[in-house]
Amino acid sequence: MNRFFKNCKTFFLVSFISSLTLVSCKSKTAAVDVSKTENKKSINKIIENYYNNKTDFSTLYIKASVQYASEKQNQNVTAEIKLKKDEQILISIRFLGITMAKASITPTKVSYYEKVKGTYYEGDFSALSQLLGTDLDFSKVQNMLLGRAIDNLKEGKYTESLENQVYRLDETADDNLKKSFYIDANSFLMNKQEITQTKEERMIQVVYSNPKEFKEMTLPLNINIDTYQKKGKAEINLEYNTVSFNEELSFPYSVPNDYKRIIIK
């Protein structure tokens, strides 16, 4: 119990913010050149079909089970996620029904507090982007939770391949940064997305599974995040147990009195 409380802030940051740096290991299966298959589609057509999947909702409410495992610890908590599309995300982390940490994310500000040490953070995305080594914004956070591509695929330049009925789009921005997006060839849903940062020796992979079709959109009910860094590796599993769309939601967030502000440099 004490060990959990001591590591609550670290767990919160890793499971809901660091996961946004999306990276992974290279697939062990050899890719097949799409040009040699009968199912070849142009990159533009693949992306067009991907964006034809609707995301027609105003609010989203999720109750999730979260499992976190690293080389040093294992933790199980619950998370309540409230999302007002393109406007605000409120995440509450609970242990044995007690709220231990809460985060509010808007297009202009990231805020969170945790009860164990009585600390809070408030600022724009620049500090977190610097800390995590990748550019972050509200859209990327939202897309990660929805099982969508964190980048606007229409703006990238890719090479394509087809493997086991999954289209793979690879983008290499420079020698240090590589992004890969895996899109199901039948449903055109995102199966997996990765980013590799060579110099930082950082790799993170996010896998989406168990998609469920709702009237508003098809949402993956399971998200698996594997992170690899110099200091070690970690695995985060989110299971969406309760999902509801278009309810009238409130987004209460206020830092308790006497909490100490922390600065991320």
VOSE-499638 format. One record per residue: residue in one letter; z, y, x negated of N, C-alpha, C in turn. Coordinates in steps of 0.2 Angstrom, whole numbers, padded with zeros to 4 digits, always signed. Layout:
aZYXZYXZYX;...
***
This chain:
m+0000-0006-0004+0000+0000+0000+0000+0006-0004;n+0005+0007-0009+0005+0013-0013-0001+0013-0017;r-0004+0008-0019-0011+0008-0023-0016+0011-0019;f-0016+0010-0013-0021+0013-0008-0020+0020-0008;f-0014+0023-0007-0013+0030-0006-0015+0034-0012;k-0013+0031-0018-0015+0034-0024-0022+0035-0025;n-0026+0030-0022-0033+0031-0024-0037+0033-0018;c-0034+0036-0013-0037+0038-0007-0043+0043-0008;k-0041+0048-0012-0046+0053-0013-0052+0051-0017;t-0051+0046-0022-0057+0043-0025-0061+0039-0021;f-0058+0035-0017-0062+0031-0012-0066+0035-0007;f-0063+0040-0005-0066+0045+0000-0073+0048-0003;l-0072+0050-0009-0077+0054-0012-0083+0049-0014;v-0081+0043-0016-0086+0038-0018-0090+0035-0012;s-0086+0034-0007-0089+0030-0001-0093+0035+0003;f-0092+0041+0003-0096+0046+0008-0099+0052+0005;i-0099+0052-0002-0102+0058-0005-0106+0055-0011;s-0103+0051-0015-0107+0049-0021-0113+0044-0019;s-0112+0041-0013-0117+0036-0011-0124+0040-0010;l-0124+0047-0010-0130+0050-0008-0134+0051-0014;t-0132+0048-0020-0136+0049-0026-0141+0043-0027;l-0141+0039-0022-0146+0033-0021-0150+0031-0027;v-0148+0025-0030-0151+0022-0036-0151+0015-0036;s-0155+0011-0040-0154+0004-0040-0158+0000-0046;c-0156-0007-0046-0160-0011-0051-0167-0012-0049;k-0171-0014-0053-0178-0016-0052-0178-0023-0049;s-0182-0024-0043-0183-0030-0040-0185-0035-0045;k-0182-0041-0044-0184-0047-0049-0191-0050-0047;t-0193-0049-0041-0199-0052-0038-0205-0048-0040;a-0210-0051-0043-0216-0047-0045-0219-0044-0039;a-0221-0037-0039-0224-0034-0034-0232-0036-0034;v-0235-0036-0028-0242-0037-0027-0246-0031-0025;d-0251-0030-0029-0255-0024-0027-0258-0024-0020;v-0256-0018-0017-0258-0018-0010-0266-0018-0009;s-0269-0016-0014-0277-0016-0013-0279-0023-0013;k-0275-0028-0015-0278-0035-0015-0275-0039-0008;t-0272-0035-0004-0270-0038+0002-0274-0036+0008;e-0274-0040+0014-0278-0038+0020-0274-0033+0024;n-0268-0032+0022-0263-0028+0026-0263-0021+0023;k-0268-0019+0018-0267-0013+0015-0267-0007+0019;k-0263-0002+0018-0263+0004+0022-0263+0010+0016;s-0266+0015+0018-0265+0021+0013-0258+0023+0013;i-0256+0026+0008-0249+0029+0007-0248+0034+0013;n-0253+0038+0014-0252+0043+0020-0251+0040+0026;k-0254+0034+0027-0254+0031+0034-0247+0027+0034;i-0244+0024+0029-0238+0021+0029-0232+0027+0031;i-0233+0033+0027-0228+0038+0029-0229+0040+0036;e-0235+0041+0038-0236+0043+0045-0233+0039+0050;n-0234+0032+0049-0231+0027+0053-0223+0027+0053;y-0220+0028+0047-0213+0029+0046-0210+0035+0050;y-0214+0040+0050-0211+0046+0054-0213+0046+0061;n-0217+0041+0063-0218+0040+0070-0212+0037+0074;n-0207+0034+0070-0201+0031+0073-0197+0037+0075;k-0195+0037+0081-0191+0043+0084-0184+0043+0082;t-0182+0049+0082-0175+0051+0081-0173+0056+0086;d-0173+0055+0092-0173+0059+0098-0165+0059+0101;f-0161+0063+0098-0154+0064+0100-0151+0071+0098;s-0146+0072+0101-0142+0079+0100-0136+0077+0096;t-0132+0072+0098-0126+0070+0095-0125+0063+0094;l-0121+0061+0089-0120+0054+0087-0113+0053+0086;y-0110+0048+0089-0103+0046+0087-0103+0039+0085;i-0100+0037+0079-0099+0031+0076-0092+0029+0074;k-0090+0023+0076-0084+0020+0073-0086+0015+0068;a-0084+0015+0062-0086+0010+0057-0080+0007+0053;s-0082+0001+0051-0077-0002+0046-0080-0001+0039;v-0076+0000+0035-0078+0002+0028-0074-0003+0023;q-0078-0006+0019-0075-0010+0013-0078-0007+0007;y-0073-0007+0002-0074-0004-0004-0072-0008-0010;a-0076-0010-0014-0074-0015-0020-0076-0012-0026;s-0072-0012-0031-0074-0010-0038-0070-0015-0043;e-0071-0014-0049-0068-0018-0054-0061-0018-0054;k-0058-0012-0051-0051-0011-0051-0047-0012-0045;q-0051-0011-0039-0047-0011-0033-0052-0013-0027;n-0049-0016-0022-0052-0017-0015-0049-0014-0010;q-0052-0011-0005-0049-0007+0000-0053-0008+0007;n-0050-0008+0012-0053-0009+0019-0050-0003+0023;v-0054+0001+0026-0052+0007+0030-0057+0007+0036;t-0055+0012+0040-0060+0013+0046-0062+0020+0045;a-0068+0022+0048-0071+0029+0048-0073+0031+0055;e-0072+0037+0057-0075+0040+0063-0080+0045+0060;i-0086+0044+0063-0091+0049+0061-0094+0052+0067;k-0094+0059+0067-0097+0063+0072-0102+0067+0069;l-0108+0067+0072-0114+0070+0070-0117+0074+0075;k-0118+0081+0074-0122+0085+0078-0128+0087+0074;k-0134+0084+0077-0140+0084+0073-0142+0091+0070;d-0143+0090+0063-0145+0096+0059-0140+0102+0059;e-0134+0101+0062-0129+0106+0062-0122+0104+0058;q-0119+0099+0060-0113+0097+0057-0111+0090+0057;i-0108+0087+0052-0105+0080+0052-0098+0081+0050;l-0094+0077+0054-0087+0077+0053-0085+0069+0052;i-0082+0068+0046-0080+0061+0044-0072+0061+0044;s-0069+0056+0047-0062+0055+0046-0061+0048+0044;i-0057+0047+0038-0055+0041+0035-0048+0039+0038;r-0047+0033+0040-0041+0031+0043-0039+0024+0040;f-0032+0024+0039-0029+0017+0036-0023+0016+0041;l-0024+0010+0044-0018+0008+0049-0018+0013+0054;g-0023+0016+0056-0023+0021+0062-0021+0028+0060;i-0020+0029+0053-0017+0036+0051-0023+0039+0048;t-0025+0045+0049-0030+0049+0046-0027+0051+0039;m-0031+0049+0034-0029+0050+0027-0034+0055+0024;a-0040+0056+0026-0044+0061+0024-0049+0063+0029;k-0052+0069+0028-0057+0072+0033-0062+0076+0030;a-0068+0076+0031-0073+0080+0028-0077+0083+0034;s-0079+0089+0033-0084+0093+0037-0090+0095+0033;i-0096+0093+0035-0102+0095+0031-0106+0099+0036;t-0109+0105+0033-0113+0109+0037-0119+0110+0032;p-0124+0113+0035-0130+0115+0030-0128+0120+0025;t-0123+0123+0025-0121+0128+0020-0114+0127+0016;k-0110+0122+0019-0104+0121+0016-0101+0114+0016;v-0098+0112+0011-0095+0105+0011-0087+0106+0010;s-0083+0103+0015-0076+0104+0015-0073+0097+0016;y-0067+0096+0012-0063+0090+0014-0056+0091+0012;y-0052+0087+0015-0045+0087+0012-0042+0080+0013;e-0037+0078+0009-0034+0072+0009-0026+0073+0009;k-0023+0069+0012-0016+0069+0013-0011+0067+0008;v-0014+0062+0004-0009+0059-0001-0006+0064-0006;k-0011+0068-0009-0009+0073-0014-0009+0080-0011;g-0011+0081-0005-0011+0087-0002-0016+0092-0005;t-0022+0090-0006-0027+0094-0009-0033+0095-0004;y-0037+0100-0006-0043+0101-0002-0049+0104-0006;y-0055+0103-0004-0061+0106-0008-0065+0110-0002;e-0067+0115-0005-0072+0119+0000-0077+0123-0005;g-0083+0122-0003-0089+0125-0007-0095+0124-0004;d-0101+0126-0008-0107+0124-0006-0109+0117-0009;f-0115+0115-0009-0117+0109-0012-0118+0109-0019;s-0118+0115-0022-0120+0115-0030-0115+0112-0034;a-0108+0112-0032-0103+0109-0036-0104+0101-0036;l-0105+0099-0030-0106+0092-0029-0112+0089-0032;s-0118+0093-0032-0124+0091-0035-0123+0091-0042;q-0120+0095-0045-0118+0095-0053-0114+0089-0054;l-0109+0088-0050-0104+0082-0052-0108+0076-0052;l-0113+0075-0047-0116+0068-0045-0122+0068-0049;g-0125+0073-0052-0131+0073-0055-0137+0072-0051;t-0137+0075-0045-0143+0075-0041-0142+0080-0036;d-0148+0083-0033-0148+0088-0028-0146+0086-0022;l-0141+0089-0019-0139+0087-0012-0139+0092-0007;d-0140+0090-0001-0140+0095+0005-0139+0092+0011;f-0138+0095+0016-0136+0093+0023-0140+0087+0025;s-0147+0089+0025-0152+0084+0027-0151+0077+0024;k-0150+0077+0017-0149+0071+0014-0143+0067+0016;v-0138+0070+0017-0132+0067+0020-0133+0064+0027;q-0136+0068+0031-0138+0065+0038-0142+0060+0038;n-0148+0060+0034-0152+0055+0033-0149+0048+0031;m-0145+0049+0026-0142+0043+0023-0138+0039+0029;l-0134+0043+0033-0130+0040+0038-0135+0037+0044;l-0141+0039+0044-0145+0037+0050-0150+0032+0047;g-0150+0030+0041-0154+0025+0038-0161+0028+0037;r-0162+0034+0036-0168+0037+0035-0169+0039+0027;a-0175+0040+0026-0177+0042+0019-0173+0049+0017;i-0169+0049+0011-0166+0055+0010-0171+0061+0008;d-0177+0059+0005-0182+0064+0004-0187+0065+0009;n-0190+0070+0010-0196+0071+0014-0202+0067+0011;l-0204+0062+0013-0209+0057+0010-0215+0061+0010;k-0217+0066+0014-0223+0069+0014-0224+0074+0008;e-0219+0075+0005-0219+0080-0001-0220+0076-0008;g-0219+0070-0008-0219+0066-0014-0226+0063-0016;k-0227+0061-0022-0233+0057-0024-0230+0051-0027;y-0234+0045-0024-0231+0039-0025-0237+0034-0027;t-0234+0028-0030-0239+0022-0031-0236+0017-0026;e-0240+0013-0023-0238+0009-0018-0239+0001-0020;s-0235-0003-0017-0236-0010-0017-0234-0014-0011;l-0235-0020-0010-0233-0024-0004-0230-0030-0007;e-0224-0031-0004-0220-0037-0006-0216-0040-0001;n-0218-0046+0001-0214-0049+0007-0214-0045+0013;q-0220-0042+0015-0220-0038+0021-0216-0032+0021;v-0215-0029+0015-0211-0023+0014-0216-0018+0009;y-0217-0012+0012-0221-0008+0007-0216-0004+0003;r-0218-0004-0004-0213+0000-0009-0217+0006-0011;l-0214+0011-0010-0217+0018-0013-0212+0020-0019;d-0216+0021-0025-0212+0023-0031-0214+0030-0033;e-0209+0034-0034-0211+0040-0036-0207+0041-0043;t-0210+0044-0048-0207+0045-0054-0208+0053-0056;a-0202+0056-0055-0203+0064-0056-0203+0066-0063;d-0200+0062-0067-0200+0063-0075-0198+0056-0078;d-0198+0056-0084-0196+0050-0088-0189+0048-0086;n-0185+0053-0084-0177+0051-0083-0176+0049-0075;l-0180+0051-0071-0179+0050-0064-0184+0046-0060;k-0182+0041-0057-0186+0037-0053-0184+0035-0046;k-0188+0036-0041-0186+0035-0034-0190+0029-0031;s-0187+0025-0027-0191+0020-0024-0189+0019-0016;f-0194+0018-0012-0192+0018-0005-0196+0011-0002;y-0192+0007+0001-0194+0001+0004-0195+0001+0011;i-0201+0001+0014-0202+0002+0021-0205-0005+0024;d-0202-0007+0030-0204-0013+0033-0211-0012+0035;a-0215-0017+0034-0223-0017+0035-0224-0017+0043;n-0219-0020+0047-0220-0021+0054-0217-0015+0058;s-0211-0014+0057-0207-0009+0060-0208-0002+0057;f-0209-0002+0051-0210+0005+0047-0203+0008+0047;l-0198+0004+0047-0191+0006+0046-0189+0006+0039;m-0184+0010+0036-0182+0010+0030-0178+0004+0028;n-0179+0000+0024-0175-0006+0022-0170-0004+0016;k-0173+0000+0012-0169+0001+0006-0172+0007+0002;q-0167+0011-0001-0170+0016-0005-0165+0017-0012;e-0169+0019-0017-0166+0018-0024-0167+0025-0028;i-0163+0026-0032-0164+0031-0037-0161+0029-0044;t-0165+0030-0049-0162+0028-0056-0162+0034-0060;q-0157+0035-0064-0156+0041-0069-0155+0038-0075;t-0160+0037-0080-0160+0034-0086-0155+0037-0091;k-0155+0043-0092-0151+0046-0097-0143+0046-0095;e-0142+0046-0089-0135+0046-0086-0133+0039-0086;e-0137+0034-0086-0136+0027-0085-0133+0026-0079;r-0136+0029-0074-0133+0028-0067-0138+0025-0062;m-0136+0020-0058-0141+0017-0054-0137+0016-0047;i-0140+0018-0042-0137+0016-0035-0142+0014-0030;q-0140+0009-0026-0145+0006-0022-0142+0006-0015;v-0145+0008-0010-0143+0008-0003-0148+0004+0001;v-0145-0001+0005-0149-0006+0009-0146-0006+0016;y-0151-0005+0020-0150-0005+0027-0152-0012+0031;s-0148-0014+0035-0149-0020+0039-0146-0020+0046;n-0148-0025+0050-0146-0026+0056-0148-0020+0061;p-0154-0018+0061-0156-0013+0065-0155-0014+0072;k-0153-0009+0076-0152-0010+0083-0156-0004+0087;e-0160-0006+0092-0164-0001+0095-0161+0002+0101;f-0160+0008+0100-0157+0012+0106-0163+0016+0109;k-0161+0019+0115-0166+0023+0118-0168+0029+0113;e-0163+0032+0110-0164+0038+0106-0167+0036+0099;m-0166+0031+0096-0168+0029+0089-0166+0022+0088;t-0169+0019+0082-0167+0013+0080-0162+0014+0074;l-0156+0012+0074-0151+0013+0069-0149+0007+0066;p-0148+0007+0059-0146+0001+0056-0138+0001+0057;l-0135-0005+0058-0128-0006+0060-0124-0008+0053;n-0128-0009+0048-0125-0011+0042-0128-0007+0036;i-0124-0004+0032-0126+0000+0026-0122-0003+0020;n-0126-0005+0015-0123-0008+0009-0125-0004+0003;i-0120-0001-0001-0121+0003-0006-0119+0000-0012;d-0123-0001-0017-0121-0003-0024-0122+0002-0029;t-0117+0004-0033-0117+0009-0038-0116+0006-0045;y-0119+0009-0050-0118+0007-0056-0118+0013-0061;q-0113+0014-0065-0112+0019-0069-0109+0017-0075;k-0108+0021-0080-0105+0019-0087-0098+0017-0086;k-0094+0020-0081-0087+0018-0080-0086+0012-0076;g-0092+0009-0074-0091+0003-0070-0096+0003-0064;k-0095-0002-0060-0099-0003-0054-0094-0003-0047;a-0097-0002-0042-0093-0002-0035-0098-0004-0030;e-0095-0007-0025-0099-0009-0019-0096-0006-0013;i-0099-0003-0008-0097+0000-0002-0101-0003+0004;n-0097-0006+0009-0101-0009+0015-0098-0005+0021;l-0103-0002+0025-0101+0001+0031-0104-0003+0037;e-0100-0005+0042-0102-0008+0048-0101-0004+0054;y-0106-0002+0057-0106+0002+0063-0104-0002+0069;n-0097-0001+0071-0095-0006+0077-0096-0002+0083;t-0096+0004+0084-0097+0008+0090-0102+0013+0089;v-0107+0014+0093-0112+0019+0092-0113+0022+0099;s-0113+0028+0100-0115+0032+0106-0119+0038+0105;f-0124+0040+0109-0128+0046+0108-0127+0051+0113;n-0128+0057+0112-0128+0062+0116-0122+0063+0121;e-0116+0061+0118-0110+0063+0121-0108+0070+0119;e-0104+0074+0123-0101+0080+0121-0095+0079+0116;l-0096+0081+0110-0091+0080+0105-0088+0086+0102;s-0082+0086+0100-0079+0091+0097-0078+0090+0090;f-0078+0095+0086-0078+0094+0078-0072+0098+0075;p-0066+0096+0077-0060+0100+0075-0059+0099+0067;y-0058+0104+0063-0057+0103+0056-0053+0109+0054;s-0047+0108+0051-0043+0114+0048-0039+0111+0043;v-0038+0114+0037-0034+0112+0031-0027+0113+0033;p-0023+0108+0032-0016+0109+0034-0013+0115+0029;n-0008+0118+0031-0004+0123+0027-0002+0120+0021;d-0001+0124+0015+0002+0122+0009-0003+0117+0005;y-0009+0115+0007-0013+0111+0003-0016+0115-0003;k-0016+0111-0008-0019+0115-0014-0026+0114-0015;r-0030+0119-0016-0037+0119-0017-0039+0116-0024;i-0044+0112-0024-0046+0109-0031-0053+0112-0032;i-0055+0113-0038-0061+0116-0040-0065+0110-0044;i-0071+0109-0042-0075+0104-0045-0080+0108-0050;k-0079+0107-0056-0083+0110-0061-0089+0106-0063;
***
